Amino acid sequence: MRDAPKPQQNHLLAALPTQSRERLLPYLELITLPLGKVLYESGDALRYVYFPTDAIVSLLYVMENGASAEISVVGNEGLIGIAVFMGGESTPSRAIVQSAGHAFRLPGQRLKDEFNRHGEMLLLMLRYTQALITQMAQTAVCNRHHSIDQQLCRWLLLSLDRLQDNQLIMTQELIANMLGVRREGVTDAAGKLQRLGVIEYSRGHIKVLDRDSLEKLSCECYAVVRKETERLLPYVPLKPAC
């Protein structure tokens, strides 16, 4: 039986100043995040923030016709719900669990109170927000200018950085929804990677066999996001780059 996740498994919580972390710990609630669970919808007032430990959450923008595209991905390096401390209280995006796992849930007001102390936590949260904005901007550029093959490589690498191993449980239909492309495009791109020996794919189970090749096949967008994450969030132990 696996041990229950601990708050320190979220690198943002682990990087908090000791006093801030001790003030928040009594209010952290461990919850299970099953695949596909929606944490909030567009326009919802955010009552909680979430610190993933071994889950991955996608932030999606959903169009009026139901089409969607991922604008960023969050794992154990950060939190979901930056609108709480940025003052917006809500956001036009949807947060949905991309890879099942766990997270620590915290009442939004508790985080806001700590943020408003204007201590080290404020600077830490602002740096995290800048890293997240970089990922959003680079995702927009990637979706506009790069091929589905390159987008899939970038998406797989960002997901791998937030997982403990090299395997993902994800159907091609869900990946297509994340990337905002047709399922057939994902099928073709995944097939190419499998024929090259980069991944192994079967019934929604993706295993990355050759990360170095995956990085070489990706566009520059992954490297840009990774470099900015390393600069702004030095506490995040990213997997070695090729």
C-alpha positions in Angstrom: 0.0 0.0 0.0 1.4 3.4 -1.0 1.9 6.1 1.6 -0.5 9.0 1.5 0.8 12.0 -0.4 2.4 14.7 1.7 2.2 18.5 1.2 5.9 18.7 0.5 5.4 16.6 -2.6 4.0 19.8 -4.1 7.2 21.8 -4.8 5.4 25.2 -4.4 4.2 24.3 -0.9 7.7 22.9 -0.1 9.3 26.2 -1.2 7.1 28.3 1.0 8.8 30.1 3.9 8.5 27.9 7.1 6.1 30.3 8.9 3.8 30.6 5.9 3.7 26.9 5.4 2.9 26.3 9.1 0.0 28.8 9.0 -1.5 27.0 6.0 -0.9 23.4 6.9 -4.0 23.1 9.3 -6.3 24.1 6.4 -4.8 21.8 3.7 -7.2 18.9 2.7 -5.9 15.9 0.7 -8.3 15.0 -2.1 -8.4 12.5 -4.9 -8.5 13.8 -8.4 -9.9 11.2 -10.9 -9.3 11.5 -14.6 -11.7 14.0 -16.2 -12.8 15.7 -12.9 -13.6 19.4 -13.4 -12.2 21.6 -10.7 -14.0 24.7 -11.9 -15.8 25.9 -15.0 -15.4 29.2 -16.9 -16.8 32.1 -14.8 -17.0 30.1 -11.6 -16.1 32.0 -8.4 -13.0 30.2 -7.1 -13.5 29.1 -3.5 -10.5 26.9 -3.3 -7.0 26.6 -4.7 -5.4 23.2 -5.5 -1.8 22.0 -5.0 -1.3 18.8 -7.0 1.1 16.2 -5.7 0.9 13.5 -8.4 -1.9 14.7 -10.6 -1.8 16.9 -13.7 -4.5 19.5 -14.4 -5.2 21.1 -17.7 -6.5 24.7 -18.0 -8.7 24.8 -21.1 -10.4 27.6 -23.0 -13.8 26.4 -24.2 -15.5 28.1 -27.2 -19.3 28.7 -27.5 -19.5 25.8 -29.9 -18.0 23.4 -27.4 -14.5 23.3 -29.1 -11.6 23.5 -26.6 -7.9 24.0 -26.4 -5.4 23.7 -23.6 -3.7 26.9 -22.6 -1.5 25.5 -19.8 -0.8 22.4 -17.7 -0.2 22.4 -14.0 1.3 19.6 -11.9 3.4 19.3 -8.7 5.3 22.5 -9.6 2.4 24.8 -8.8 -1.2 25.4 -8.0 -4.6 25.8 -9.7 -6.5 29.0 -8.9 -4.1 32.0 -9.3 -7.2 34.2 -9.8 -7.7 34.0 -6.1 -4.6 36.0 -5.1 -4.4 38.0 -8.3 -7.7 39.7 -7.4 -9.9 38.4 -10.3 -11.8 35.8 -8.2 -12.8 33.9 -11.4 -11.4 33.0 -14.8 -12.8 32.3 -18.3 -10.9 28.9 -18.4 -11.9 25.4 -17.3 -9.7 23.3 -15.0 -9.9 19.6 -15.7 -7.8 16.6 -14.5 -5.6 15.3 -17.3 -3.8 12.7 -15.2 -5.4 11.2 -12.1 -3.8 11.6 -8.7 -4.1 13.7 -5.6 -3.9 17.3 -4.6 -4.1 19.4 -1.4 -7.1 21.7 -1.4 -6.9 25.0 0.5 -9.7 27.6 1.0 -9.0 30.5 -1.2 -9.4 33.1 1.5 -6.6 31.4 3.5 -4.2 31.7 0.6 -5.3 35.3 0.0 -4.7 36.2 3.6 -1.2 34.8 3.5 -0.5 36.5 0.2 -1.6 39.9 1.6 1.1 39.7 4.3 3.4 40.9 1.6 6.2 38.6 2.6 8.3 36.0 0.8 5.2 34.1 -0.3 4.0 37.0 -2.3 7.2 37.0 -4.4 7.1 33.2 -4.8 3.5 33.3 -6.1 4.3 36.1 -8.5 7.2 34.3 -9.9 5.0 31.2 -10.4 2.4 33.3 -12.1 5.0 34.7 -14.5 6.1 31.1 -15.3 2.5 30.1 -16.0 1.9 33.1 -18.2 5.0 32.2 -20.2 3.6 28.7 -20.7 0.3 30.1 -21.8 1.9 32.5 -24.3 4.2 29.9 -25.7 1.2 27.5 -26.1 -0.7 30.1 -28.1 2.3 30.6 -30.4 2.9 26.8 -30.8 -0.8 26.1 -31.6 -0.7 28.8 -34.3 2.7 28.1 -36.0 3.8 24.5 -35.4 2.7 21.2 -36.7 0.5 18.7 -34.8 3.5 16.4 -34.6 5.5 19.2 -32.8 2.6 20.1 -30.6 2.2 16.5 -29.4 5.9 16.3 -28.6 5.7 19.5 -26.6 2.6 18.3 -24.8 4.1 15.0 -23.9 7.3 16.6 -22.6 5.4 19.0 -20.4 3.3 16.2 -19.0 6.4 14.0 -18.4 8.0 16.8 -16.4 5.1 16.6 -14.0 4.9 12.8 -13.6 7.1 10.5 -11.5 7.5 8.0 -14.4 7.4 7.9 -18.2 3.9 6.7 -18.7 0.6 8.5 -19.2 -3.0 7.3 -19.3 -4.7 9.4 -22.0 -6.9 8.6 -25.0 -6.2 10.2 -28.4 -9.6 11.9 -28.2 -8.7 13.6 -24.9 -5.3 14.7 -26.4 -7.1 16.1 -29.4 -9.3 18.1 -27.1 -6.3 19.4 -25.2 -4.5 20.5 -28.4 -7.6 21.8 -30.1 -7.1 19.6 -33.2 -8.9 16.7 -34.9 -8.5 13.2 -33.5 -7.2 12.0 -36.8 -4.3 14.4 -36.5 -3.3 13.0 -33.1 -3.6 9.5 -34.4 -1.2 10.2 -37.3 1.3 12.1 -35.1 1.2 9.3 -32.4 1.7 6.7 -35.1 4.8 8.4 -36.4 6.3 8.6 -32.9 5.5 4.9 -32.4 7.1 3.9 -35.7 10.2 5.9 -34.8 10.4 4.0 -31.5 9.9 7.2 -29.4 6.7 6.1 -27.7 4.6 3.0 -27.2 0.9 3.5 -27.5 -1.9 1.1 -26.8 -5.5 1.6 -25.6 -5.0 5.0 -24.0 -1.7 4.0 -22.4 1.3 6.0 -23.6 4.9 5.0 -22.6 7.8 7.3 -23.6 10.7 5.1 -24.7 13.1 7.8 -25.9 12.9 11.2 -24.3 16.0 12.5 -26.0 14.4 11.9 -29.4 11.1 13.4 -28.2 12.9 16.6 -27.3 14.7 16.8 -30.7 11.4 16.3 -32.5 9.7 19.0 -30.5 9.6 22.6 -31.5 11.5 25.3 -29.5 8.4 26.0 -27.4 9.1 23.3 -24.9 12.7 24.6 -24.4 11.5 28.2 -23.9 9.0 27.1 -21.2 11.5 24.9 -19.5 14.2 27.6 -19.5 11.8 30.1 -18.0 10.6 27.6 -15.4 14.2 26.9 -14.4 14.9 30.6 -14.1 11.8 31.6 -12.1 11.2 28.4 -10.1 14.6 27.0 -9.2 13.0 24.8 -6.6 11.3 22.6 -9.3 13.4 19.5 -9.9 12.9 19.1 -13.7 14.0 15.9 -15.4 17.3 16.1 -17.3 17.1 17.7 -20.7 18.9 16.0 -23.6 
